[in-house]
Amino acid sequence: MDLRIDHVRKEYPRGVLANDDISITVAAGEVYGLLGHNGAGKTTLVRQVAGAIRPTSGTIRIGDGDPVADPGFARRVCSVQPQAQVPLMGVTPRQAISLVARMRGASRAEAAGATQTLMEALDITEWADTPGERLSGGVRRLAAYGLAAVRPGRVVILDEPSNDVDPVRRRLLWQHVRALADAGAAVVLVTHNLTEVEGILDRLSVLAHGRVVVDGTVAELRAEAGPPVRLEIAVTPGREEPSPPPPFRSPPPRRERHRLVYRLDTGDSATAAEWAARLQAAGAISEFTLSPVRVEDIYLALEEEHDVVAS
């Protein structure tokens, strides 16, 4: 089932506008990234898709169904991992995940098998039978993901699923998210881990102040974002700017503490690499990387353009 959101507006009392004329489509088999600063309206939007709150105007369709008019339909076809930590007091990950699988129609044996497979995929079997109150934040977050993923609906909504998760298991999590889409689900992924997830995204939107400011594939965003290559250098402490200056054309670099990120054309890549290597040999910089422009670079540029604080 495809998810279609058309001209959705959500206004709270006192004129607080959370979503302003949002239209996006998420196809079955896609991982769709929903990005934006804190307060951009991402969580409000996905709660409307899940039937938890009603839009002020506009329409939402999942296949031929209407989750706004029929919240029960939304609960049947959507699997949701909320942004807030799911309470697991008094139950273990195995018990909680298996119970959700049973509630979604699995037999006892199917639920047990699916639960075991999922815990192994996320590498949390060590804590499978540990009471929830004794779990670390990261393991609880992965167990909460398991509740949404063990018997997924046609639409899977994941709101910051990797919070508190360690780097190794985050990689396993993203692999599993990609597999959900490959199996036919329409996956909506709200996240700030842009560098990690750009490899699994099919399309994405960036929200700012409740509006969609960009929507497209990663390739489309890169094509529209200006110079396609990034050079990142780590300036030696005590040196504000590299010397000699770069011998290639670039917009002013973005500064991140002791790091500078340049944007340049593909034809200048060899020149940029040679310049950075000379700086490193002279001790002016400690390291450098040359790579395609990242989704994170595009996102930060959009945040600056729309005058919001990235977070």
C-alpha positions, 0 to 999 in steps of 0.5 A: 500500500502506498501512503499519500498525504495531500495538503495536510494542515495541523493547527493547534489552539492559539494559532500554533501551526505544526504542519502547513500544506504538506503533500508527500507520497511514500510508495510500497517498498520505499524507505522515506526519510523525514528530516527537519529541526526539532519542532519542524512538525515531523512527529505531528505529521506521522501521528496523523498518519497513524490515526492518533490525531486528526489534521485540521484540513487535508487528506491522508490515504493508505491504499484506499483506506482513510486513517483519519476517518477510521483510526482502527484501520490505521492501527491495523495497517500501520506499525509505529515506533514512537519517539518516546521510549516505550515502557517495558516495566515487568516484561522482557523483550522476548515477551513484549515482542512475541505478544505484539506478534500474537496480537497481529495474528501470528500463531504461538510458534510463528511469534516465537520464531519471528521474535527470535529471528528479529532479536538475533538480527539486532544482536540483543539475544543476550538481553532477551529474557531480562526485565525491561526495567534492567535494560540499557536505553539502547537495548530498550530502544531496539526492543521497541523497534522490535515491537514495530518490526516483528509483524510489520504493517503495510506502513511502518513509521519509525520516529528516531529509532536509533536514539541511544543505540550503539554504533554496531547495533545501529548498523544492524538496525538500518539493515533491518529497516532496509529489509522491511522496505524490500519486503514491501512495506512503505517505511517512514523514517524520522531521524537525525542520523543522516550520514548513517541512513543516506545509503538506505533512503530512497527518497526524503523530505526536509521540513522547516517550520511545518512546511516541506522545503525539499522533496526528492531522491538523494541523487536529485538533491545532490544534483540540485545542491551545487558543487558535488564533491566535499573536502573536509580538513581537520585544521591543526589547533592554533591555525584558523585558516589553512595556508596556502589558500585552496587553489580551487573554486569553492563557496566559503567553507562550513566550519565545524570547530577545528574542521572545514568543509569545502564544496567543489566541482568534480574536475577540481578533485585531484587539485584539492587532494594534492593541496590537502596532502601538502598541508598535511605533510606540512603539519597544517592539518591533521587529516582530510577526506574527499567524498561525494556531498552528503545528505547531511551537507545538503540538510545543513545548507537548507537549515541555514537557508530557512533560518532554523537551528539544526539539531 
